[in-house]
Amino acid sequence: MKIALVSDAWSPQVNGVVTTLIELVQRLEGAGHEVLVIHPYLFDHRPCPGYQGIDLAVKPYQKLTEILADFNPDALHLATEGPLGWAARKAAKKNNWSYTTAFHTKFPEILKAALKVPLFMGYALMRHFHKHSQGVMVPTLGVLKMLEGRGFRNLRAWTHGVDTELFQYQERPLELEQLSGLERPISLYVGRVSYEKNIKAFLNLNLKGSKVVCGVGPVLEDLKASYDNVRWLGVLDRKTLARVYGAADVFVFSSLNETFGLVMLESMSTGTPVAAFPVDGPLQVLEKRDALERTLGGAMNDELETAVQEALQINRSEARQRALDFDWKRASDLFLSYLVQSSKR
């Protein structure tokens, strides 16, 4: 099958959406499908105002339609709601092409946090974007139910996976040069250092040991100036990041507004348990209970400090076992099953 995947998020950007899409494309190509990724770096592009590390295509419509016409895909998928997503939507409407979309990110929450845009306005815009999609792929049932309540239609429950070979299991936390001199236990955050991530909830915790942050974003410099007791590692290559995960004692996921939270799977794959609030993302990633009614892979609590203490008691093998439940083959097979014929041949 020839699949055109349109995404405003792509390498060298560093975020969960990019990681998910790169893994997906690798699996699809490995299964014999031809995938064309249409991304910002094929066009004139500019940095997103106020959001460091994100580049957006500038006036992409004409070139995008030419690319699609030349490729002549069997299926068209719009992965994001940025300039490229809107341009592809316009082209599809003009040419009567069918397509699918995905809801990867709670942009209304980002708009509210960064620009004080009311949630109802942000969700009205997102609802309009996905209105004619033949299938809106959503990574968790919790987010799917939320979107149903906000009037979204044609929702499809999807999921994500994790590269368990790259994020190798560590029976005991590694000792790394990047973390030398830090008192244990080491509490780790990985992700965008941005408005919507609620990272201060982690930084303000009164925890024994040390705190480490991996990532960049629009509030990084302000936070570095305010929290000098944190080891700030910036952006790391994937192999180094995997070892940092494996060197931590606990991973702290402080966000309240995620659709999934791929970083939790990456951490658990190395054996490092997760502490999180009981909200969408963690509820689906961590909420698997055994006969003793324990949440496997991590701990959730309305008091994040309590969740950290509980997560530190979880056996690393249990965290790894939970990560193994998220298989990329199943995720890519689901993706394929939701695609629709573009009807443009």
C-alpha positions as CSV (number, residue, x, y, z in Angstrom):
1,M,0.0,0.0,0.0
2,K,1.2,3.6,-0.8
3,I,0.5,5.7,2.3
4,A,0.9,9.5,2.4
5,L,1.5,10.7,6.0
6,V,1.3,14.4,6.5
7,S,2.8,15.7,9.8
8,D,3.9,19.1,11.1
9,A,6.0,17.2,13.7
10,W,9.1,15.4,12.3
11,S,12.8,15.0,13.0
12,P,14.9,16.9,14.1
13,Q,12.1,18.0,16.4
14,V,12.2,16.1,19.6
15,N,8.9,15.1,21.1
16,G,6.6,12.1,21.6
17,V,4.7,12.6,18.4
18,V,7.9,12.6,16.3
19,T,9.1,9.4,18.1
20,T,5.7,7.7,17.6
21,L,5.5,8.5,13.9
22,I,9.1,7.5,13.2
23,E,8.5,4.2,14.9
24,L,5.3,3.7,13.0
25,V,6.8,4.5,9.6
26,Q,9.7,2.0,10.3
27,R,7.1,-0.7,11.1
28,L,5.0,0.0,8.0
29,E,8.0,0.0,5.7
30,G,9.3,-3.2,7.3
31,A,5.9,-4.8,6.5
32,G,6.4,-3.8,2.8
33,H,4.3,-0.6,2.6
34,E,5.5,2.5,0.8
35,V,5.3,5.5,3.1
36,L,5.8,9.1,2.0
37,V,6.1,11.5,5.0
38,I,5.2,15.1,4.1
39,H,6.9,17.2,6.8
40,P,7.9,20.9,7.4
41,Y,11.5,20.4,6.1
42,L,10.2,19.8,2.6
43,F,9.0,23.5,2.5
44,D,10.0,26.9,3.5
45,H,9.6,26.8,7.3
46,R,9.9,29.1,10.3
47,P,10.2,28.5,14.1
48,C,6.8,28.4,15.9
49,P,6.4,31.7,17.8
50,G,6.9,31.2,21.5
51,Y,7.6,27.4,21.2
52,Q,11.3,26.7,20.9
53,G,12.2,23.6,18.9
54,I,9.1,23.4,16.7
55,D,9.3,24.5,13.0
56,L,6.2,25.1,10.9
57,A,5.8,25.1,7.1
58,V,5.1,28.4,5.5
59,K,2.4,28.6,2.8
60,P,2.7,24.9,1.9
61,Y,-0.6,24.3,0.0
62,Q,0.5,24.5,-3.6
63,K,3.7,22.4,-3.2
64,L,1.8,19.9,-1.0
65,T,-0.9,19.3,-3.6
66,E,1.8,18.7,-6.2
67,I,3.6,16.2,-3.9
68,L,0.4,14.3,-3.3
69,A,-0.5,14.3,-7.0
70,D,2.9,12.9,-7.9
71,F,2.8,10.2,-5.2
72,N,-0.8,9.2,-5.9
73,P,-1.3,7.4,-2.5
74,D,-3.8,4.6,-1.7
75,A,-4.4,6.2,1.7
76,L,-3.9,9.7,3.1
77,H,-3.4,10.3,6.9
78,L,-3.1,13.7,8.5
79,A,-1.2,13.2,11.7
80,T,-1.3,16.8,13.1
81,E,-3.4,19.9,13.1
82,G,-0.7,22.4,12.0
83,P,-0.2,24.3,8.7
84,L,0.5,21.1,6.8
85,G,-2.5,19.3,8.3
86,W,-4.8,22.2,7.4
87,A,-3.3,22.4,3.9
88,A,-3.8,18.7,3.3
89,R,-7.3,18.9,4.6
90,K,-8.1,21.7,2.1
91,A,-6.6,19.7,-0.7
92,A,-8.6,16.6,0.3
93,K,-11.9,18.6,0.4
94,K,-11.2,20.2,-3.0
95,N,-10.4,16.9,-4.7
96,N,-13.0,14.8,-2.8
97,W,-10.3,12.6,-1.2
98,S,-11.1,10.5,1.8
99,Y,-8.6,10.5,4.7
100,T,-7.9,9.7,8.3
101,T,-6.5,11.9,11.1
102,A,-5.0,11.5,14.6
103,F,-5.4,13.3,17.8
104,H,-1.9,13.1,19.3
105,T,-1.7,16.3,21.4
106,K,-4.1,18.3,23.5
107,F,-3.5,21.6,21.7
108,P,-6.4,23.4,23.4
109,E,-4.7,22.9,26.7
110,I,-1.4,24.2,25.3
111,L,-3.2,27.3,23.8
112,K,-4.8,27.9,27.2
113,A,-1.6,27.6,29.1
114,A,0.5,29.7,26.7
115,L,-2.0,32.2,25.3
116,K,-5.0,32.0,27.7
117,V,-7.3,30.8,24.9
118,P,-10.5,29.3,26.4
119,L,-10.7,25.6,26.1
120,F,-14.1,25.6,24.3
121,M,-12.6,27.7,21.5
122,G,-9.6,25.4,21.1
123,Y,-11.7,22.3,21.0
124,A,-14.1,23.9,18.5
125,L,-11.2,24.5,16.2
126,M,-10.0,20.9,16.6
127,R,-13.5,19.5,16.1
128,H,-13.7,21.5,12.9
129,F,-10.3,20.1,11.7
130,H,-11.4,16.5,12.3
131,K,-15.0,16.9,11.1
132,H,-14.6,15.1,7.8
133,S,-12.1,12.5,8.8
134,Q,-13.1,9.0,8.1
135,G,-11.3,7.9,11.3
136,V,-9.8,9.9,14.1
137,M,-7.1,7.8,15.7
138,V,-6.9,8.4,19.5
139,P,-4.2,6.7,21.7
140,T,-6.3,6.0,24.8
141,L,-9.9,5.2,25.6
142,G,-9.9,8.0,28.2
143,V,-9.1,10.6,25.6
144,L,-11.6,9.0,23.2
145,K,-14.4,9.4,25.7
146,M,-13.4,13.0,26.4
147,L,-13.5,13.8,22.7
148,E,-16.9,12.1,22.3
149,G,-18.2,14.3,25.1
150,R,-16.9,17.3,23.1
151,G,-18.8,16.3,20.0
152,F,-16.0,14.6,18.0
153,R,-17.1,11.7,15.7
154,N,-15.6,8.7,13.9
155,L,-13.1,8.1,16.8
156,R,-10.9,5.0,16.6
157,A,-9.1,3.6,19.7
158,W,-5.4,3.3,18.7
159,T,-2.4,2.7,20.9
160,H,1.4,3.2,20.8
161,G,4.4,0.9,21.4
162,V,8.0,1.1,22.7
163,D,11.3,-0.1,21.3
164,T,12.2,-2.6,24.0
165,E,15.5,-3.4,22.3
166,L,16.7,0.2,22.4
167,F,15.4,0.8,25.9
168,Q,17.1,-2.2,27.4
169,Y,16.2,-3.6,30.8
170,Q,18.5,-2.8,33.7
171,E,18.1,-5.0,36.7
172,R,19.8,-2.3,38.8
173,P,20.1,1.4,38.0
174,L,23.2,2.1,35.9
175,E,26.0,4.3,37.1
176,L,26.6,7.0,34.4
177,E,29.1,9.8,34.0
178,Q,26.3,12.3,33.2
179,L,24.9,11.6,36.7
180,S,28.1,11.4,38.6
181,G,28.1,12.8,42.1
182,L,24.3,12.8,42.4
183,E,22.7,11.4,45.6
184,R,20.3,8.6,45.2
185,P,17.4,8.0,44.7
186,I,17.6,9.8,41.3
187,S,14.2,11.2,40.1
188,L,14.0,11.8,36.4
189,Y,11.8,13.9,34.1
190,V,12.1,13.5,30.3
191,G,10.0,15.7,27.9
192,R,9.3,19.1,26.6
193,V,10.1,21.8,29.1
194,S,7.0,23.7,28.3
195,Y,4.0,25.5,29.7
196,E,1.6,22.6,29.5
197,K,3.8,19.9,31.1
198,N,3.3,21.0,34.7
199,I,7.0,20.4,35.4
200,K,7.0,22.7,38.4
201,A,4.9,20.0,40.2
202,F,8.0,17.8,39.9
203,L,10.6,20.5,40.6
204,N,8.8,21.7,43.7
205,L,8.6,18.2,45.3
206,N,10.5,17.7,48.6
207,L,12.3,14.5,47.7
208,K,15.3,12.8,49.1
209,G,18.1,12.3,46.6
210,S,18.5,14.2,43.3
211,K,16.4,15.5,40.4
212,V,17.4,15.3,36.7
213,V,15.6,16.8,33.7
214,C,16.2,15.9,30.0
215,G,14.6,18.1,27.4
216,V,14.3,21.6,26.1
217,G,11.5,24.0,25.6
218,P,10.2,27.6,25.9
219,V,10.4,27.8,29.7
220,L,13.8,26.0,30.1
221,E,15.9,29.1,30.8
222,D,13.5,30.5,33.4
223,L,13.4,27.2,35.2
224,K,17.2,26.7,35.2
225,A,17.6,30.1,36.8
226,S,15.0,29.2,39.5
227,Y,16.1,25.6,40.2
228,D,19.8,25.4,40.6
229,N,19.6,22.1,42.5
230,V,18.5,20.2,39.4
231,R,20.9,18.4,36.9
232,W,19.8,19.8,33.5
233,L,20.9,17.5,30.7
234,G,19.2,19.1,27.7
235,V,18.4,17.0,24.6
236,L,20.2,13.6,24.4
237,D,20.5,11.1,21.5
238,R,18.2,8.1,21.8
239,K,20.9,5.7,22.9
240,T,22.2,8.0,25.6
241,L,18.7,8.7,26.7
242,A,17.9,5.0,27.1
243,R,20.9,4.7,29.4
244,V,19.8,7.7,31.4
245,Y,16.4,6.2,31.9
246,G,18.1,3.0,33.0
247,A,20.2,4.9,35.5
248,A,17.3,6.5,37.3
249,D,15.5,5.2,40.4
250,V,12.1,6.6,39.5
251,F,10.6,8.5,36.5
252,V,8.3,11.4,37.5
253,F,5.5,12.1,35.0
254,S,4.0,15.4,36.1
255,S,1.7,16.3,33.2
256,L,-2.0,16.6,33.7
257,N,-2.9,17.0,30.0
258,E,-1.4,14.1,28.0
259,T,-3.1,11.9,25.4
260,F,-0.6,9.1,26.1
261,G,2.9,9.7,27.5
262,L,5.3,7.6,25.5
263,V,8.2,8.6,27.8
264,M,6.5,6.4,30.5
265,L,6.9,3.3,28.3
266,E,10.5,4.2,27.5
267,S,11.3,4.4,31.2
268,M,9.4,1.3,32.2
269,S,11.1,-0.6,29.4
270,T,14.5,0.0,31.1
271,G,13.0,-1.1,34.5
272,T,12.6,2.4,36.0
273,P,9.1,2.7,37.5
274,V,6.8,5.7,37.0
275,A,5.2,8.1,39.4
276,A,2.2,10.1,38.0
277,F,-1.1,11.7,38.7
278,P,-4.2,9.5,38.0
279,V,-5.1,11.3,34.7
280,D,-5.5,10.3,31.1
281,G,-2.2,8.8,29.9
282,P,-1.0,7.3,33.2
283,L,-4.4,5.8,33.8
284,Q,-4.2,3.8,30.6
285,V,-0.4,3.1,30.6
286,L,-0.2,2.1,34.3
287,E,-3.6,0.8,35.1
288,K,-3.1,-2.9,34.9
289,R,-3.7,-4.7,38.2
290,D,-2.7,-8.1,39.3
291,A,-4.4,-10.5,41.7
292,L,-3.1,-8.3,44.6
293,E,-4.7,-5.2,43.1
294,R,-1.3,-3.5,42.5
295,T,-0.8,-1.0,39.7
296,L,2.1,-2.5,37.6
297,G,4.8,-0.4,36.2
298,G,4.4,2.6,38.5
299,A,2.2,4.4,41.0
300,M,-0.5,7.0,40.7
301,N,-1.7,9.4,43.4
302,D,-3.3,12.9,43.6
303,E,-0.2,13.7,45.7
304,L,2.7,13.3,43.4
305,E,5.2,13.0,46.3
306,T,3.2,10.0,47.5
307,A,3.3,8.5,44.0
308,V,7.1,8.8,44.0
309,Q,7.5,7.0,47.3
310,E,5.2,4.2,46.2
311,A,6.9,3.9,42.8
312,L,10.3,3.5,44.5
313,Q,9.0,0.3,46.1
314,I,8.1,-1.3,42.8
315,N,10.3,-4.1,41.4
316,R,12.1,-3.0,38.2
317,S,11.1,-6.3,36.6
318,E,7.4,-5.4,37.0
319,A,8.0,-2.1,35.2
320,R,9.7,-3.9,32.3
321,Q,6.9,-6.5,32.1
322,R,4.3,-3.8,31.8
323,A,6.2,-2.1,29.0
324,L,6.2,-5.4,27.1
325,D,2.4,-5.2,26.9
326,F,2.8,-2.3,24.4
327,D,3.8,-4.0,21.1
328,W,4.5,-1.9,18.0
329,K,3.3,-4.7,15.7
330,R,-0.1,-4.5,17.2
331,A,-0.1,-0.7,17.0
332,S,1.0,-0.6,13.3
333,D,-1.6,-3.3,12.5
334,L,-4.3,-1.2,14.1
335,F,-3.2,1.9,12.2
336,L,-3.4,0.0,8.9
337,S,-6.9,-1.3,9.7
338,Y,-8.2,2.2,10.2
339,L,-6.9,3.7,6.9
340,V,-9.3,4.3,4.1
341,Q,-9.0,4.3,0.3
342,S,-8.3,7.9,-0.7
343,S,-10.4,7.4,-3.9
344,K,-8.1,9.7,-5.9
345,R,-6.9,7.1,-8.5
